[in-house]
Every structure is written in C-alpha cells, then in structure tokens.
Amino acid sequence: MKVSIYGNTLEAYIAAISLSLYGNSVIQHTKSFHSEIDEQPFLKNEPGLKSKLERTAISNNLELSDTSKFSSADIHWIFYKDKKSGELFKLVSNLLSSGETISLVISTTLGIGTFNSISNQFKSYIQEGQLRLGTLPPFIREGNAFSDFESPELLLIGTDDNYLISMLSTLLSQVIENATKVMFVSGSEAELIKTSICTMLATRLSLINELASLAEEFNIDINTVIEGIGADSRVGNSYLQPGCGFGGLTLPQEVDNLLLQFSRTSSGSEMLKAVSETNRNQKEVLFRKFWSYNKANISELRVTIWGASFKPNSSSIDNSPIHELIEALTAQGCEINIYDPASTTALSIQYSEYLNIQLFDNKYEAAEDSDALFIVTDWKEFFEPDFILLRQRMNKPIIFDGRNIYDPGELIEFGFQYFAVGRGQKRND
C-alpha cells in the first residue's frame, strides 16, 4: 500500500518506519509545518530508531522528503502537534486541491472537537466522496515508541467511513493482530476516549502528590503507603509515583483540552481545575524545600540539577519542572549547574541568555562546589552514583530528590542530608 505521512514528530517517524518495514511504500514529508523544528533530538535518542531507519534504506520502502509536494497515495496520514489548527487545515486544503479522492487519517494533540471541526470545514468534500476522514489518537511514549505503535494496549480507529475502515484494517493488520484491544469508533468518540485516559492518569499523579505531602506531615514514608494502595487490584501501581510534577506535551495539554470543554458547560469541573493547580504547585516543591532549609538565604549559592527532560529516555523539556526550578533559583541569584544526558541542546537554546546557568557533560563535574543537588528526572544513571565521589565534589552534601530514587537511610550513611517527596527528612515548606 502507498502511504504519505506528513510531519516530523516522533509519532510520524515511528509510523513511517514501521509501515515501511511492514512492506508498504511510504513517503514522509518532514517539512509539512512551519511550527515544527528542523532537527528533532529523538532521532538520536529514541531506542531502535536509528537502526530501523537504516533498515528502511536497505528495503528502499521509505522516502524522506523535505517538500510538501503532493504525491498520490492510498492513505494520507497527518501527524500534527501544535496548539493552533491553522497549518493543519491548510495542509488538508492543499491535499484536496489535487482533485483526487483523499483517504485521510489525522493524529493530533489538538484534542476534543478537532475531528468535528475538520468535518464541518470540508463537509462538501466528504459529501461528494472526495474526502474520507478518520482519526487515530496517538498513544506513543518517548523511549518506548516502537512498542507502543506496533503492539499497543489500545488501538482507536475513529471514523464512520466503511471504506476507510477497510483500508486501515489492511494497512494496520499487524498492529491490529498485536494490539491488546482494538476499537472502531467515531472520530469524536476516539478523541474523548484519548483525552479521558490522559486526564485519568494526570489525576492519579496529582492525587498521589497530595498524599505524599500529607505523609510528610505524619512522618510516614509515602512508598509504604503506595505499596499498600497498589496491592488493591482495583487501584494497581501505575502512575502512583510522587514527584516534582508531571510534564511533557500530552498530559498537560489533554487536561487543558478537557477543562476547555467543561468550561463550555453549565457545571464546569472543579476537580480538573484542582488537578492542574496541584501540578503547578508541585513543580515548586523542590525549591520550597531548598528555600526553607536555607531560611531564605540562598542568594549566590551554587546548585546542581541532575535531569531536565520531563521524563527519562526523552530529550524533551516541554513543561518539565526544570523550568519552574530554574526561574525560581535565578530570581534569587543562584548559580545553576545542569547535567542531563539528552536535553543539553534544548536547554542551550532556551536558556542561552541566562548567564547564571552552566551545562555539563558529566554529572560529577556539574556537582563541583555545589551547595545542593536537585534530582528532576529519574534517569537510570542517577540511581546508583558514586556517593563517596559525589560527596567529595559537593560543597554541602544535601540532596533534594524530586523523583524519590534514593533510600533515605543509605543517603544518611553516606553523610548526606536527604529531602524527597513524601519521604526523607522533613522541612516546613
């Protein structure tokens, strides 16, 4: 089958590579939108991407094109990540201007209402049979992208067009076979399901963070509480990791999407407002602990931050807690050393004018003469550092752990003061 893919997001690359390796003829238009950056860090960092991309060169089934020139295809698949829909609608118009019948699939983060908006905008083309429209909400996570695409827990195919259903069932036959559950639903239903899933996960994270704060008040280790909660099969263990706030594009944007929909109703949603507000506050938790420990006297202190990406195995710093921490520390006159194994480029671009920030390629060098160490991302390489060397490098052996990756007792044995989220030493923050 001939497939044209538009976009240079991680999802676009994963779909293009996987479908080409399944034997389809795929062309990926990597410069379809002005809002997308040219160089994507995940091209280097996503596990398996580079090797599979090399395999497509051997099979010769994938063409990467830096133009948006129309090419005939059985399926046109758009991957779009932006908060505004203008460029998406423009691309759909350009495809339809070819005069050919277009079987179009859209995967976007724009959220609820996007499918209906496109359907209404191009209603005449749908009625005349020139446009067959469907949506496949993306469930791809950085660091696990190929598995998420090729063997999904849930595959949502959103369309009422029987011909497009048949085409997608053929194109995605191997994905359907590997999927735990496949649902053929309307486009609007697919959007609401995706947004509801993400919002449920965000709600769990905000609730466990509030419980972690309560646990600190009672001198209870939140990990013990989580062990008990997770033992109940009705709850389970997923998304019960307290920390310094969730980030990325998906969860925050989907919460905002659902809040927007509720704002248009008479009832609204106080709970979702609380989820969002709790997460905003949680991104300041490490700074508040640091501020309290030093009795507000932190001007000119040098601090080290390990981790900047919003989660491990990702180069993205979108909505990462690193931003709130940097701004708060900078406002108080702190010198900041940062080490992250994947997001140095993104940091150097965003914070190029911050003279108080230094980026390092080595985590121990970043800790030199530091008055505190903050853990923002739970990269595996941070789990078992050389604590003796780390203590020797630091000016003050104090760790503020935003991901609860260390054992409080072990850190005390190594001579550190240790403050985490719902465990470790307690400060009135």
N, C-alpha and C positions, 0 to 999 in steps of 0.2 A: 504494500500500500504506500502511496505517496503522501508524505506529511510535511506541511510547512509550519514551523514553530517560530513564534515572534517573542523576542525578549532575551535578555542576558542575565536573568536571575538564576539562582541555584536551581530552582524548580525547572526552568526552561532547559538548562544544560542536562539535568538528570533525565528528563523526559526524552530529549533529543538523542542522547547517548544510548539509553536503554532501548528505545524503539528502533534505533538503527541496528543495534546488536540483535534484536529480535528478527531482523531481516527486512525491515521496512526501508524505503528510500526517504531520507529525511534531509531537509534543508532548514537550518536555523538562522534566522535573521537577527543578528546580535546587536544591531543598532536601530531598533524599531522605534525607540522612545528617547527623546532628548533628556528626560528626567533620570535616565539610568547612567551610572558611571561606566567609563570605558574598561577599566581594569577591576575585576572582581577578585578579592583576596581568596575566596573559596576555591578558585581554580588551582591554587597551590595547596590549600589546607584540607579540602574535603577528602576523606579516605576513599580511595579507589577511583577518584575522578580522573586523575592524570593517566593512570594505566588503562582505564577503559576507553578514554579518548584516543589513546594510541592504538587500541584495538580497532576502533572505527576507521582509522586510516588504512588499516590492512584490508578490512572488509569493503572499504570505499562506499559505504552506505550513508555517510553523514557529510554534508557540506556546510561549512560555516561561512555565512555571507555577511559582509558589513554594509549591505544595502537593504532597502525595504522594497526592492523591485518585485512586483507581483510575479508569482510562478504558480502554474496550475497544480492543484493537489486534491487528493480525496478528502483530506481533513486539514483544516487550518486551525491551529491551536495557539491562542494568545496567553502569555504569562505576564501579568501586569501588577506591579507593586508601586502604588503611589496613592496619595490621599485625594487627588483630584482626577476626575474621569476624562478630562478633555482629550488627552492624547489617545486614550483607548477608543473613544468614539471616532476620532479622526482616522485611526487605522481601520476600523470597521468600515467606514465610508469609502476609504481607498480600496479595500478589498472588493466591495460591492460595485465600485466603478468599473471593474473589469468586464462586467456584463455576464460573467459566468455564475452558475449556481454555486453558492458557498456553503459548505458544511463547516460550521464554526463552533469551536469549543473555547470557553473563556475560563481561566483560572486567575482569580484576582483577590486582593485583600480589601477591596472596596466595601465588602460587606452586604448586609441585607438591603434589598431594593435594587441592586445593580442589574440583575437579570431582567427585572420588570422595566427598568429604565431603558435598557438596550432594546428590549422587545417593543416598547412603545415608540422609541425613536425611529426604529426601522420596521415598523408594523407593515407597511405596504410591501416591502421586500419579502417578509415572511408570508403574507397572504398570497403573493404572486408566486411563491415557491422558489424565489431566488436565494433566500437565506434560511438555512436550517440551523437553529441556535440551541446550544447546550452549555452547561457549566459543570466543571469538575473542581470543587473546592480543594485546594492543596493542603495536604497533611504531612508535608516534608520537613524534617528537622535537620539542621546543620549537624554534621558528624555522623548521621545515620540515614543520609538521604537516599541512597540506592535501595536499601532495605525497605524504607518507608514507601517508595514508589513501586517497587517490584513485588513486595509482599505486604501490602497494607493490612492493618487491622480492619479498617473500614474504607470501602471504595464507594463514593457517592457519585452517581451519574445523573445529573439533573437536566432533563429535557422531556417534552411531551411528543417529540418528533420520532415516530417509529423508524423511519429510515435512518436517522442519526443514531438511534439506539442500536440498530443492527450494525452500522458501520463501526461504532465504538466497541461493540461486543467482539467484533473481529479484530480490530486494532489492539485491544487490550485483553485478548483472550488469555495470555499467560498471566497477566496481572490478576484477572478475574479468578483464574484457577488457584492462584496463591493466596488470594485475599481471604481473611477470616470471615468477613461479611461484605456482601455487595448489595447496594440498594439503588433501584431505579426509581427516581422521584422527580417531581417538578423542579424547575430551576430555583424557584423561591423556597421550596422545602429544603433543598440542598444547602442554600445559604443559611437558613435559620438553624439547621442541624449543626453545621460547622461552627457558627457563631456561638451556639449554645454550649457545645463541647468546650470550646476555648474559655468561655466565661465560667463554666463549672470548675475548670482547672484553676483559673485565676482566683476564684472564690475560696477554694481549698487552701491555696498558698497564703492568702491574706488572713484566713482564719487561723492557720497554724502559727503564723507570725504573732497574732494577738495572744494566742495561748502560750507562746514562748515568753512573751512579756509578763504574763500572769505567773508563769512558772518561776521566773526570776524573783518575783515578789515573795514567793513562798519557799525560796531556796530549793526548788525542785529541778532536777535535770530534765529538760524537755525531751531528750532522747528516750528516757524511760517511759514518759507519757506516750510518745509516738509508738513505741514498741507495743504498749497495751492497746492503743487505738487500732493499730494495724492488724492486731490479732483478730479483730472482729471482721469477718468476711464481708459484711455489709459496707465496710469502710475501705479496707485494704491499705496498702502502703504508698501508692502512687501520689505524687505531688503533696507530700506531707513533710517536706524538708524546709524548716525555717531558715531564714537568711536575711540578707540586707535588701530584699526586694526583687521582684521579677522584672525582666526587661525584654528586649527583642522587639520585633515588629508585630508579631501575631497576637499574643495575649493582650497587651495594652490596647492595640487597635480594635480587636474584637470586643473588648469591654466597652470601649468608646462607641463602637458601632451599635451595640445593643442599648446602651444608655441613650443614644440619639433616638432610637426607635421608641423607647419608653417615654422620652420627653414629649413625643407627639401624641401620647395617650393621656387620658384624664388621671390615671393612677400614678404614672412615673415608677421609679424603682429606687427606693431609699437604700435597699441592700446593695445594689450595684454601685451606687454612689459611695457607699462605705468601703466596698472592695477597692475601688480606685483610690480613695483617700488614704486608706490604710497602707496601700502600696507606696504612695507618695511619701508618707511619713516614714515608712520602713527604710527607704533609701537614705535617710538621715541618721539611722540608728548608730552606725559606727562613729560618725562624727560626734554625736551627742555623748557617747561613752568616752571618747577621747577628750572632749571638752570638759566633761565632768571630772575625769581623772586628774587633769592638769589644773583644775579650779579656774578654768577660763584663761589661763596664762599660756597661750600656745603660739604667740607671735614669734616668728623667726625660728621655730622648731623645724627640724628636718624629719620628714616622714617618708616611709616606703610603702608603696602599694603593689601587691602581687595580684595580677589579674585585672583585666579591663573589659574583656568581652562579656557579653551578657550571660554567656554560659560556656562551659568548656567545649573544646573541639569546634570552636567558631571564631571567626575573625571579626564578627560584627560587634560594634559598640552601640548599636541602636538602643536607646532607652536603658542603657546599662546604669547601675547605681554609681559607676565610676564618675559620672558627670556631676551628680549632686555632691559627691565627696570632694571632687576637685574644686568646685565652686566655693564650697564652704571653707575648705582649707586655704584656698587662695585669698578669700576675703579676710581671713585672719592673719595673713602674712606668713604662711608656712612655705617652706621649700619642699618640693614633692619629687621623689624618685619613683618611676614606674617601670615594672617589668611585666610583660605579657608575651607569651610565645608566638602569638598570631596577629595581634592587632596593633603592632607598632606603627605601621603605615597609616592606619586610620587615625590613630592618636596624633601622629606628627602633623597630619593635615588639619585636624580640628583644633589643635591647641598650639599651632605654630607661633602665635603671638604671646603665649604665656611664658614669660622669662623665668618663672619660678619652677618650671617643670623640666626634668631631665628624663629621657627614655634610655633604658639599658637593655643589653642583650644577654645579661647574666643576672640571675636573681640575687646572688650573694653580693655582687658589686653594687646592685641597687640598694642593698641594705646597709652599706658602709656609713658609719657615723649617724645612723638613724635613731630618732627618739621614739619611734613607734613603727610597727609593721601592721598594715591592714591587708586582710585577705578578702578580695572582692569576687574572685572567680575560683571555683574548685577544680582547677587543672590537676591532673594526676601527679604531675611532677612536684606539686606543692605538698602532697600528702606525707611524704617521708623525707624531709630535707635533712641536711646535716645540722642538727640543732646546736651542736658544740661550735661549729664554724659560724653559724648564724649569730649566736650569742657574742662571739668574739668580734664580729663585724659591727654589731649594733652599739650605739651609744647607750641606749637604755633598752633592756630586754623586755619589751612589752608588745604583746600581740593582741590585735582586735580582729577577731575572726568572724567575718560575715557569712561564712558557709559551714561553720561547725565541723571542720575537718580534723581537728585535733582532740586528743584526750586531755582534759584539764589536769589530771594527776600527773601525766607524763611531762607536760609542759612545766609544771611546778618543780619536778625533779631536775629538769634541765636548767632551772633558775630563771624561768620566765614568769612574768605576770600575764595572765590569760583572761581575756574578756570575749565572750562569744554571744550567741543569740539564744537565750533561754538556758544557758549553762555557763560554766566557768565562774570567775569572780564577779561579784555584783557591784555595780556603781549606780548611784541615784541619777539616772539620765533623763 
